[in-house]
């Protein structure tokens, strides 16, 4: 059977395959997107699981504050968002008490 040289029927199969791969990719992006993916950058500090209560320049001071919080029964963790900056984070229900302890904490 002769093939017409001006016909593009040979491109129909690959075009359909590419279109299907694109549709599958869009579906997977929608299906596995995180709930707040469309609002990245709009989140403020109060929306996260942990709340910052102090920001210190020395990691040793942050570790000492964390020990004080631990002695008071407050769970905490550290975050280092930039060089020479360490944040102490606690759960929101412990934040008011942790802030009081952080204010009375002597920074050296």
Backbone bond lengths (Angstrom), bond angles and torsions (degrees), N, CA, C in turn:
res aa  C-N    CA-C-N  psi(-1)  N-CA   C-N-CA  omega(-1)  CA-C   N-CA-C  phi
1 X - - - 1.433 - - 1.529 107.34 -
2 X 1.312 118.21 125.24 1.455 121.60 -177.82 1.538 111.14 -75.16
3 X 1.342 116.02 146.03 1.470 122.75 179.50 1.512 107.98 -103.96
4 X 1.317 115.62 130.16 1.447 121.24 178.30 1.532 108.89 -72.79
5 X 1.322 117.82 125.50 1.456 122.46 -175.18 1.527 112.49 -67.70
6 X 1.319 118.96 -23.94 1.461 121.63 -177.54 1.511 112.95 -91.85
7 X 1.294 119.01 0.22 1.453 122.24 -176.34 1.529 111.04 -86.05
8 X 1.315 116.90 146.40 1.462 122.15 178.10 1.527 111.85 -108.77
9 X 1.316 116.86 23.48 1.464 119.44 -177.60 1.532 112.12 -63.06
10 X 1.331 118.10 -23.49 1.466 121.20 178.91 1.538 111.75 -69.95
11 X 1.325 118.60 -17.50 1.464 122.25 -178.41 1.528 112.37 -93.47
12 X 1.314 118.25 -8.91 1.466 121.19 -177.42 1.523 111.04 -65.75
13 X 1.307 118.17 -45.08 1.467 121.79 -179.25 1.526 112.38 -60.65
14 X 1.334 119.31 -53.55 1.462 120.06 178.03 1.539 113.14 -61.96
15 X 1.319 117.42 -34.44 1.470 120.20 178.76 1.527 110.67 -65.36
16 X 1.309 117.02 -42.30 1.469 120.90 177.61 1.529 109.99 -64.80
17 X 1.330 117.04 -41.34 1.470 120.93 179.27 1.529 110.76 -62.64
18 X 1.322 118.41 -44.75 1.461 121.79 178.52 1.529 111.45 -63.75
19 X 1.327 116.60 -40.87 1.457 120.05 178.23 1.530 110.88 -63.40
20 X 1.309 118.03 -40.62 1.464 121.25 179.28 1.535 111.08 -66.98
21 X 1.332 117.60 -40.96 1.468 120.74 177.78 1.528 109.25 -62.46
22 X 1.325 118.24 -41.53 1.456 121.66 177.34 1.518 112.36 -62.10
23 X 1.327 116.94 -43.68 1.472 120.50 178.46 1.529 111.21 -64.35
24 X 1.321 116.55 -40.94 1.465 119.93 178.31 1.534 110.15 -64.36
25 X 1.329 117.28 -41.24 1.471 120.88 178.56 1.523 110.67 -62.27
26 X 1.317 118.53 -43.76 1.468 121.34 177.64 1.521 111.72 -63.13
27 X 1.322 116.72 -42.24 1.462 120.11 178.17 1.524 111.22 -62.31
28 X 1.342 117.06 -45.11 1.468 119.99 -179.47 1.523 111.38 -65.41
29 X 1.314 117.81 -36.57 1.463 120.69 177.53 1.528 110.04 -63.88
30 X 1.310 116.83 -42.00 1.465 120.90 178.43 1.532 110.75 -68.12
31 X 1.345 116.88 -43.74 1.460 120.93 -174.99 1.524 112.91 -68.54
32 X 1.323 118.45 -35.25 1.455 121.47 -174.78 1.530 113.64 -107.15
33 X 1.313 117.47 14.04 1.470 120.36 178.08 1.518 109.53 -71.75
34 X 1.335 116.02 144.18 1.459 119.37 177.18 1.527 109.16 -72.17
35 X 1.340 118.03 153.55 1.459 120.56 -174.20 1.527 114.17 -58.88
36 X 1.321 118.99 -35.07 1.453 120.21 -177.77 1.518 112.94 -103.54
37 X 1.320 118.37 21.87 1.461 120.89 -175.32 1.517 112.12 -64.34
38 X 1.318 118.37 -29.67 1.453 120.05 -178.77 1.526 111.92 -80.56
39 X 1.334 118.29 -9.95 1.454 121.30 -178.81 1.527 112.49 -114.97
40 X 1.317 119.34 23.58 1.471 121.09 -179.53 1.498 110.01 -57.56
41 X 1.189 128.73 141.36 1.449 126.49 177.90 1.516 113.22 88.04
42 X 1.333 118.71 -17.99 1.448 121.76 177.45 1.515 111.78 -94.86
43 X 1.317 116.91 -10.26 1.465 120.59 -175.94 1.520 110.31 -71.57
44 X 1.318 115.59 135.84 1.457 118.78 174.43 1.518 108.97 -103.51
45 X 1.322 117.03 176.43 1.468 121.16 -172.56 1.517 112.91 -62.47
46 X 1.323 119.00 -27.06 1.450 121.33 -176.52 1.513 114.75 -77.03
47 X 1.308 118.95 -10.94 1.459 120.78 -175.32 1.523 113.28 -87.38
48 X 1.311 118.31 -14.55 1.449 120.63 -176.15 1.512 111.84 -82.20
49 X 1.306 115.91 175.03 1.452 121.55 178.81 1.519 110.69 -72.34
50 X 1.324 117.69 -37.38 1.457 121.78 -179.46 1.531 110.54 -109.50
51 X 1.334 115.20 150.75 1.456 121.88 -178.08 1.523 109.45 -117.54
52 X 1.333 118.18 131.58 1.464 119.19 177.11 1.529 110.66 -73.17
53 X 1.332 116.55 135.73 1.470 120.70 178.74 1.521 111.67 -116.55
54 X 1.325 118.35 -19.14 1.457 120.90 178.61 1.523 109.21 -156.92
55 X 1.327 114.97 149.33 1.451 121.77 175.50 1.523 107.05 -128.17
56 X 1.328 116.06 119.10 1.454 121.47 -174.30 1.522 110.46 -119.76
57 X 1.333 115.89 154.67 1.463 119.58 -179.31 1.518 112.67 -86.01
58 X 1.321 117.81 -23.13 1.467 121.10 -179.16 1.523 110.26 -113.11
59 X 1.317 115.71 133.74 1.468 120.61 178.96 1.524 110.99 -63.61
60 X 1.322 117.71 -35.29 1.461 121.22 -179.76 1.529 111.05 -62.71
61 X 1.332 116.74 -39.66 1.464 120.61 177.21 1.522 110.85 -65.31
62 X 1.321 115.85 -39.92 1.465 119.96 178.17 1.524 110.80 -64.60
63 X 1.320 117.16 -39.68 1.469 120.46 177.38 1.529 111.11 -65.23
64 X 1.332 116.73 -37.57 1.470 120.38 177.72 1.528 110.23 -66.34
65 X 1.336 117.80 -42.53 1.464 120.74 176.96 1.524 110.09 -63.29
66 X 1.296 116.28 -39.36 1.466 119.75 178.44 1.527 110.80 -62.41
67 X 1.329 117.84 -36.88 1.464 121.23 177.40 1.527 110.26 -66.66
68 X 1.324 117.65 -39.50 1.470 121.44 177.24 1.528 109.94 -62.15
69 X 1.340 115.99 -44.27 1.467 119.77 178.78 1.526 110.93 -63.96
70 X 1.306 116.62 -39.82 1.456 120.97 179.31 1.528 110.73 -63.28
71 X 1.334 116.87 -40.86 1.468 120.47 177.62 1.522 111.59 -62.45
72 X 1.344 116.90 -28.64 1.463 121.74 178.60 1.527 111.50 -86.55
73 X 1.329 117.49 1.02 1.461 120.67 178.58 1.519 113.88 84.22
74 X 1.319 117.43 19.98 1.462 121.98 -179.10 1.528 108.40 -106.41
75 X 1.333 115.92 122.70 1.461 120.58 177.61 1.523 108.89 -77.61
76 X 1.324 116.06 138.43 1.459 120.06 -178.69 1.519 110.34 -147.88
77 X 1.320 114.98 167.30 1.459 121.58 176.02 1.514 108.06 -146.39
78 X 1.332 115.59 170.49 1.457 121.09 -178.74 1.519 110.09 -115.40
79 X 1.337 114.03 150.37 1.466 121.19 174.74 1.518 106.73 -136.92
80 X 1.318 116.61 137.66 1.460 121.42 178.10 1.524 109.15 -116.33
81 X 1.343 117.67 86.44 1.463 120.85 -175.99 1.526 114.16 -74.43
82 X 1.339 116.96 -20.70 1.462 120.91 -178.88 1.526 108.54 -151.61
83 X 1.311 117.06 163.39 1.470 118.85 176.10 1.529 110.79 -61.48
84 X 1.296 116.31 140.20 1.469 123.33 179.50 1.521 112.24 61.37
85 X 1.311 116.94 32.93 1.463 121.32 175.81 1.518 108.35 -147.37
86 X 1.321 116.06 124.20 1.461 121.56 178.31 1.520 108.17 -129.25
87 X 1.328 116.20 125.15 1.462 121.90 178.43 1.523 109.09 -98.90
88 X 1.337 115.91 142.09 1.459 122.21 174.02 1.526 106.23 -103.68
89 X 1.328 116.47 124.62 1.464 122.64 -176.23 1.521 110.58 -115.51
90 X 1.335 116.10 141.99 1.468 122.14 176.93 1.523 108.73 -135.77
91 X 1.324 115.94 170.13 1.455 120.33 175.42 1.528 109.49 -72.20
92 X 1.340 118.26 148.11 1.464 121.33 -174.75 1.531 114.24 -56.12
93 X 1.330 118.37 -34.97 1.468 119.68 -178.59 1.531 112.12 -70.01
94 X 1.335 117.78 -21.44 1.460 122.04 178.66 1.526 112.82 -96.73
95 X 1.330 117.69 -4.40 1.461 121.33 -172.30 1.533 114.33 -60.66
96 X 1.336 120.45 -46.21 1.470 118.30 -178.52 1.541 112.78 -60.03
97 X 1.325 116.32 -45.29 1.464 120.06 179.20 1.530 111.32 -66.31
98 X 1.324 116.17 -38.04 1.462 120.52 179.48 1.530 110.74 -67.26
99 X 1.327 117.37 -37.24 1.469 119.99 177.74 1.526 110.90 -64.81
100 X 1.336 116.67 -39.52 1.470 119.68 177.31 1.524 110.43 -61.29
101 X 1.320 116.14 -44.57 1.472 119.15 179.00 1.523 110.99 -66.63
102 X 1.334 117.41 -36.61 1.458 120.62 179.74 1.527 110.92 -67.28
103 X 1.335 117.21 -35.49 1.468 119.91 179.27 1.529 110.81 -68.75
104 X 1.319 116.90 -34.32 1.464 119.68 179.71 1.527 112.32 -85.76
105 X 1.325 116.84 -7.95 1.472 121.84 -179.51 1.524 109.59 -71.34
106 X 1.298 115.59 130.05 1.477 120.28 -179.37 1.519 109.24 -85.28
107 X 1.332 116.03 116.56 1.460 121.89 -179.75 1.516 109.08 -89.03
108 X 1.309 115.04 129.45 1.474 119.46 -179.72 1.492 110.72 -112.18
